[in-house]
Amino acid sequence: MMFKNLPGFRDFYPEDCAIRNAIFDNWRAVACRYAFAEYDAPILEPLDLLTAKSGDEIVAQLFSFEDKGGRALTLRPELTPSLARMVGARAGGLKRPIKWFSIGENFRYERPQKGRLRSFYQMNADILGESGTSADAEVIGLLVDTLGAFGLGEAEFCVRLSDRDLWLLLLEGRQIVGEQALAVLNILDKFERESPDKIRVKLEGLALSDAAQLMETMANMKALDSFAAIQSFLQQQAFASQVQEKIEQRLQTFKALLDRLAMMGIAPFIRLDLSIVRGLAYYTGFVFEAFQLVGKGRALAGGGRYDHLVKKLGGPDLPAVGFGIGDVTLRDLLETQNKLPTISPALDVFVVAAEGPEQAMALRDVCTLRRAGLRVDYAMKGGNFGKQFKTADQSGARYALVYGREEVEQGRVKLKDLQKREETTILLSDLVATLAKTMGR
């Protein structure tokens, strides 16, 4: 019987694993340049940690179960709840702002499809303890530079930026607040995926007296694509003065964020798009999604501000903003754009040795070179030179060290460039130093 992997899960053969790790290396390198510190958390978490964050309806999307101790557990679907738990536990002793990132595997029980699997890797980057727009700009800048590290540019992706607070103020001006307002935002989040009739029915189901008019207002607002247009539209609304004053203050904050993004040189990547509201109720302000501008235009990453989540999960009241970027859609985009990371050869040197005393000397030097940091392999079964050289060519190594009987008797060994087909003779006593110099180590 031939076993297969589970639906929505991937096997990573060495060539795939090398590409995955190269993606991780880019993620890690950019995050470290932004002075983010890496953390990690368990793959298993208490189920109630997730339901406390997202509600009981999330259970259908989880790999959840009861362990032998009777505890309700789940494979984590994301890292944000774990981050909030960890920071909340030690918040008093952590230097602010807290700038952390993590790269880990996550699991969601949903129908596998292109770009969405049941198991996926994701980088999360978050700033906690800073309420100003400088934190929002910092994580957006990190997101832009993370994608840029793969050679992706303005023609291939953008960051769609929105503000839930402006939507809540618009609804407040129409006396729609609290849970009812959050329900409207959840409906707005599906505007692009559902028919107008279905949207209208959902709004009417909230017992709104002017559902049709509200739907038209929301459609007009989400179509705005510049700060000037957003400002003009909101200033024209017939709201109470106290609501209008809140809107003016929020517009100033929005403008401050846009100005900071411009100072960081990433304004060309930013698209104002108020249709982005990130349906999860824990988001509290600016929200954003990275979208590819080529192919099927799928989302690459998403995030925003979530100022009350740490407190909701038992910690102190701590402002927070962050994003997550997954490996599945990113790799798909890199493949279509021929920008997958270049994988370095797995080997520096392949050792070829004649049978006899030369093999013992070669094995000794293999171990010496490995301890010096070089990636070295050899033919374990030995064999004639022809077979060993064939294996050397197939190994992907740049160089071959050839231990022939005459050279070894003279205290020398041949160094052959397997790409240029050139060779030279070097002293065995200078082996490590010569190879390190040759390889630029």
Secondary structure, DSSP 8 states (H G I E B T S, - for coil): ------TT-----HHHHHHHHHHHHHHHHHHHHTT-EE----SEEEHHHHHHHH-GGGGGGS-EEE-TTS-EEEE-S-SHHHHHHHHHHHGGGS-SSEEEEEEEEEE--S--BTTB-SEEEEEEEEEES--SHHHHHHHHHHHHHHHHTTT--TTTEEEEEEEHHHHHHHHHTTT--HHHHHHHHHHHTTTTTS-HHHHHHHHHTTT-TTHHHHHHHHHHHHT--SHHHHHHHHHTS---HHHHHHHHHHHHHHHHHHHHHHHTT-GGGEEE-TT---S-TT--SEEEEEEESSTT--EEEEEEE-TTHHHHTTS----EEEEEEEHHHHHHHHHHTT-------S-SEEEEE-SSHHHHHHHHHHHHHHHTT--EEE-TT---HHHHHHHHHHHT-SEEEEE-HHHHHTTEEEEEETTTTEEEEEEGGGHHHHHHHHTT-
